[in-house]
Amino acid sequence: MIASPRPIAISPADRVEPNAIEAEVSLLFCLLCDGDLMDEVGWLRPEHFYTSQHRLIFEAMQSLWSRNVRPDLLTLANELIQRKTLELVGGKLYLKQLLLAGYTAADWEDHADLVKSAYLSRRMLSASNQIGMLAHAAAQPIEERLDQAQQLVYNIADLQDTQHAMPSPDVCIKVMERLESGKSSALKGVGFDKLFRVTGGIIPGHLHVAIGETNMGKSHFGAAMAMAYAPICPVMVVTVEMDEDEYMSRILARYSGVDSKLILRNELSADELVRVTQAMSQVSALKLHIYAASNPSDTQLRAQIRRMTRYWGEPPKLLVIDYLQYMSRGTHNRVQELDQITREYKEIAVEFGLTSLLLSQARREVMDRKDRRPKKNDSRECGAIENHANLIYGLYRDEVARPEEDDCETGTIEVSVLKNRGGDVAIAKPIKMIFQPALTYFGDCDAY
């Protein structure tokens, strides 16, 4: 409980928005009594305080503590004098009133929570006012206004983060709780069993990249990975080169066993139409969102992820981007441009706790090599991918690379793990899988 303090004069102008002035006074009292508490409230900022007096006082306390000086009545007064703000906070008389306010230092945590709660309430009020202004900004496209309104709300949620560095005993407890629960930080999808044994699946905050030449199966690989996870967690696919209808035709082909081209062209027999219709019930049960956009910005993509989060109650665990070379940011240096886009998807993975799977075209030099299997630095025009990526897949199909050779192998695809940061080293030979492009089907070969 917070005791009633002695009355402290507050300007009438400060009694407008939501505030916790008594809690601010009590918190400053606690910090003056026990300077070590400055470390505990390291997440607080001067703007969290409602009155200008308290903002200036807390800012001076932070400055002292950053120099390893414990804030007390004398050191604080001297700091305010140096800053020429002592009179602005009410002089030494006001500082003495803080120490005579009559609170209990043990209640500092409750006081800090009240200060934060009032600050967030003011931010909510400010955001609502800005959203009201956006509602009347008819000259601005509605899509931009909606995204800005969403960002205003989510910015408030981000302000609640008060996480501190964790000591090793606490981290060990956290790990033990996960071990006892049987859960893993990695998530394995349905299918791709041999591949997932090597990679461990997907991990929050990671960027995965799949590299391949034209017709090697990049888009099919991305769709198959989406289908591997959509039964167990939300998945978003960003498709740049095809619309939702074409992309969904590939997914329906996998579940119905009907050629995706026939589905797209509506050239189905009566039996095939029944199979596709039945497959729709299975596909409708997937936690899958398809975002068809010619060149989505990171702002647009974040808005889509937030909408999907509201829809499912949790953010997607996998984000598939099909594919990198179709995107641009309007700059003249293509290498720097693709580096920027790659970093954006890495940042989105960290921000939303998901894995970004970025599909990338292999550079043309791969076609000049005798062995056309891609290497980890073969992503066209974007050498930075190797640095940003946690895991890199290389895709290779013998029937595309060597169609004229007598020993050319058909109906298969090789998936190589070229980089696996923090996991198993790349395996000695690629994982060979059955691949049927018409059905978007990948299956483990028993021979491997």
Buried (B, 14 or more C-beta within 10 A) or exposed (E): EBEEBEEBEBEEEBEEEBBBBBBBBBBBBBBBBBBEBBEBBEBBBBEBBBBBBBBBBBBBBBBBBEEEBBBBEEBBBBBBEEBEBBEBBBEBEBBEBBBEBEBBBEBBEBBBBBBBBBBBBBBBEEBEEEBEEBEEEEEEEEEBBBBBBBBBBBEBEEBEEEEEEEEEEEEEEEEEEEEEEEEEEBBBBEBBEBBBEBBBBBBBBBBBBBBBBEEBBBBBBBBBBBBBBBBBBBBBBBBBBBEEEBBBBBBBBBBBBBBBBBBBEEEBEEEBBEBBEEBBEBBEEBBBBBBBBEEBBBEBBBBBBBBBBEEEEEBBBBBBBBBBBBBEBEEEEBEBBBBBBBBBBBBBBEBBEBBBBBBBBBBEEBEEEEEBBBBBBBBBBBBBBBEBBBBBBBBBBBBBBEEEEEEEEEEBBBBBBBBBEEBEEBBEEBBBBEBBBBBBBBBBBEEE
